[in-house]
């Protein structure tokens, strides 16, 4: 059966997010930046934010372990928005085109509840989405099957009805295992052809 709705990831699908966008400016030497992101504020450490832990609570142990990096650790929150380089134009255009075609659209994202409002203010395309499931609100992240199930329940569609778009291969595999059609977002130029191939545009 043909898909009839789109379920979007947000980070690096609708808006570009990369801690290096901030910390490459914060540290003078690339090696310093690499060390900080691989040993202090790591991706694994950041996962706690997506599970609902506050920035303040999550940084407290790091401040004790790495006092010399205190300013940089605080910057993960105080300069959070410097990690973004704006919306992805091809995705914005696709969301607008889908909206014009009457295709229901929603979002399923691993994201902190503390930054949700600011992120969704970055583009008018977010106004076209009919609802959100955010990992921090349920302390569960993709690719856990329960978060996909919640999205289906909340939005009133079965997995087979959705095209799921995500930049993470792990999340894509998790969705496909549950019966979703899925597009692995690696090249913005490939998005519209993927939508057209499914008859959504």
ZIWO-V364050 format. One record per backbone hydrogen bond with DSSP energy under -0.5 kcal/mol. NH is the residue of the N-H (numbers start at 1). CO is the residue of the C=O. If there is no record, write none. Layout:
nh:co
NH:CO
NH:CO
This chain:
nh:co
4:161
5:161
6:104
7:163
8:6
8:106
9:165
12:15
13:10
13:15
14:10
15:10
16:86
18:83
21:18
22:18
22:19
23:19
24:20
25:22
26:22
27:23
32:29
33:29
34:30
35:31
36:32
37:33
38:34
39:35
40:36
41:36
42:40
46:42
47:43
48:45
49:46
50:46
51:47
52:49
53:48
58:54
59:55
60:56
61:57
63:59
64:60
65:61
66:62
69:66
70:67
73:69
74:70
75:71
76:72
76:73
77:74
78:74
79:75
80:77
82:79
83:80
84:81
85:16
88:14
89:87
91:88
92:88
93:89
94:90
95:91
96:92
97:93
98:94
99:95
100:96
101:97
102:99
103:98
104:4
104:102
106:6
107:131
108:8
109:133
111:109
115:112
116:112
119:115
120:116
121:117
122:119
126:123
127:124
128:125
129:126
130:105
133:107
135:109
136:111
137:134
138:134
138:135
139:135
140:135
144:141
147:144
148:144
149:145
150:146
151:147
152:148
153:149
154:150
155:151
156:152
157:152
161:158
162:158
162:159
163:5
164:162
164:181
165:7
166:164
166:183
169:167
172:168
173:169
174:170
175:171
176:172
177:173
178:174
178:175
179:176
180:175
181:159
181:162
183:164
185:166
185:183
186:184
190:187
191:188
192:188
193:189
194:190
195:191
196:192
197:193
198:194
199:196
200:195
201:195
